[in-house]
Amino acid sequence: MCTLLALDTASDYCSVALLKQGQVEQIRQQAPRQHTQLLLPQVDQLLQQQGVALQDIDAIAFGAGPGSFTGLRICFAVVQGLAYGAQLPVLPVSTLAAMALAQQRAVDAPEGSVFFPALDARMSEVYWGAYVQKNGQLQTLQVDALSAPEDAAAAIQALADSAAGRCYHIGPGWHYPSLAAMTAAADLTIEPAAADIVRLGQLQFAAGLSQDIKALQPLYLRNEISWEKRQRIRPQTDTQP
């Protein structure tokens, strides 16, 4: 039975999780712009609580994106250091897929259900994807994308119209009017969490999909130049990490 560590800082939340003997333990804190200070201490705290050394870990799963540009870079840098230091393989996990899994577990979703996670990408855009439940597992229906809310709404509507099962709309990206108009039941509270990332990482690990950190980069979906422009113009009240 594998032992996996998972890290995520793709949103305002900073979280780490450990899968040990089939059980998942998590430390998660909402802490905008404090990810750098919190992430490694959270890792140390969780490993000590569970009596696990880094050398006991089989692989490290991490929220590979999409999400906050700065948050993704912080998480990736920490995972790099841990993976290099302990010679561990890594498991990159979509943050949107993790959100879909969170909803799937919360509602005991029936077969054929379709999940539409969306994160606010700022700059009047959203990160979104679509996942369908087949044989109890999530399968990608629409690869993670970056779109204007109205474009995402049109694409989601087309997918929903052809869906055979119930549709779930999840994540803070659904606050945009063009998306909010599609449903009165969107759950804006669901965001990426390491506890869901480690569960998806477990499936990758079982399938032999572990990778070398040297071959990976986060899934930004937006280039660094755009993010630097955003940093110059962002208001002081913006709390994106």
N, C-alpha and C positions, 0 to 999 in steps of 0.2 A: 504494500500500500504506500503510495507516494506521499511525500511531505512537500507542500508548495507554499511559498511566500508570495504575496501580491501587494502591489503598491499602486496608488492612484492619486493624482493631483490635477485632474483635467478640469475641475470646476472649483467653486469656492470651498469645497470639502477636501480635506486631507485625510486619507485613510490607508490603513495597512490591514492585511488579513493573513491568517495562517490556516492552511488545511493540514490537519494532522489526524491520522487514524480515522479518516472519514468525517471528522468534525471541523467546522469552520469557526474561528474566533476572529473578531475584528475590533480595531480601534479606529474611530472615525470622529472627526471634529470639523465643524464649519469655522473656517479661519481664513478669510480673504487676505491675500498678500503675506501670509505667515508660513507658507508651505516649506520654504527653505529652512526655517527654524524648527519646524515640527516633524518633518518626515523621518529623518534618521532617529531622533529620540523615540518616535512611535515604533519604529522597527525594533530598536533595542528593548523597549518596554514589553512589546508583545512576545519577542523571543524569550526573554527572561521569565515572563509569566507562564509560558508554556514549557519551559525547560528545554528549549531547543537551541542548538548552536547553528550558526550560519552554515557550517560545514555539513550539518545534518540535512540541509535542504536539497531536494532533488532538482528544482528549477524555480525561477522567479517569473511570475506572471505580472504584467503591468498594463495599465491603461494607456494604450498606444495612440489614442486619439479617435476621433477629433475632439477638440476642446480648446481651452485657453492655451494660447501659444506659449506663454511663459510657464504655465503649469505643466504642460507637456515636456518642456525642456528641463524643468527641475526634476520631474519624475525620471526622465530618461537618463539624466546625469547620475542620479543616485543609483539607478539600476545598473548602469555601466560600472560604477565603482564596486558595487556588491558582486556583480557577476565576474568581473575581472579578478577581484580579490580572492574569491572562493572558487574560481573556475567552474561557474555554473551556467547551464544553458538558460535561455529565456523564452517566454511565451507571450508574444504581443497580442493583446485582446482589444477589440473595438469597444470604446466606451459606450457607443449607442447600443451595441449588442448586450452589454452588461445591463443597461437600463431596461431593455426588453426582457431580459431574464428576471430582473427584479419584479416587474409587473406579472410575468408568467407565474412566478412563485407565489406572489401575493394573492392572486385571484384564482389559482388553480384553473388556469385557462383551458377551455376545451380544445380538442383537435381541430386544426384548421384556422385557429385564431391568428390574426395578423396584428403586429405591434408596430406602431409608428413613433419611434422616439425622436425628439427634437431638442436641440440645445441652442440657446441664443448665442450666435456667433458675433454679435455686435455689428456695427457698420450696416445695420438694416439687412442682415442675412441670418440664416439658420443652418446649422448642421442637422441633417436628418437622414433617416434610413428606414427600411421596412424589413421585418422579419416575420416569417410564418412558422407556426408550430406544426411539425409533422412527426408522427411517431414519438411524441413527447419531447422532441428536440427542436431547437430553433434553427431555421435555415434562412439564409439571406435571400430576400425577395427583391430588394433594391440596395445596391452598394451605397455605403455612406457617402453623402454628397454635401456640397455647400451651395445654397441657392437663396435667392430673394424669397421672402415669405410667400408672396403670391405665386411664384413659380413652384415652390414646394407644395403649396396647397393644391394646385392643379394636378401635379404628378401624384400626390397622395390620393386625391379624389378618384383618379383613373384606376389606381391600384385597389382602392376600397370598393369601387364599383364591380370589379372582377373577383373580389375575395369571396371565398365560399363560407368563411366563418366570421366570428365576431371581430370587430376592429377596436383596438385600444390606442388611445392618443396620450402620449406620456412625455413629460419633460418640460422645463421652463420655456423652451422655444415656442410653445403653443400660446404664449401670451400675445403674439402679433395678431392684429385684427383679422387679417385674411385667413389665418389658421384657426383662430378662436371661433370664427363664424361657422366652422365646419362641425363643431361639436360642443355640447354643453357639459361634457363629461371628461374633459381632459384633466389628467392628474399632473399638475405643474410641479409637484414636490419630488418627483423621482429624478435623481441625478446619479452619475456614476458612483459606484462604491466598490472598494477592494473585495468585499465579501462575494460579490457577484463575479468580479473579474477572476477570482481564484477558482470559482466553479467552472467557468468557461475555460480557464487555463488547464484544469484537470482533464477536460475532454481533449484538448490539444495534446497534452502529455500522453494520454492513453493511446492516442492515434499516432504517436511517434513524430509529432510536429515541433519538437523543441528546436530552437535556433541559436546561432551564435550572435551575441550582441553586436559584434563587429559588422554584421551584414544588415543591420536594421537602422531605421530612422523612425521617429514618430510620424503619425499620419496627420499632418497639419491641415491639408486641404486648402490652405491659404498661404501664399508665399510671405517670406519675411519682410519684404519691402512694404507690403500692405499693412502688416502689423506695426512696423516702425512708424508709418504715417499715422496709424491709429493712436499710437503712444503719444505723438506730438500734439494731437488735437483732442484727446480724451478729457472729459471734465473731471474735476477733482472728486466728484461724488461717485464716479465709476468704481465699482469694487471688484472688477474682474481681476483675478490673480495674475 
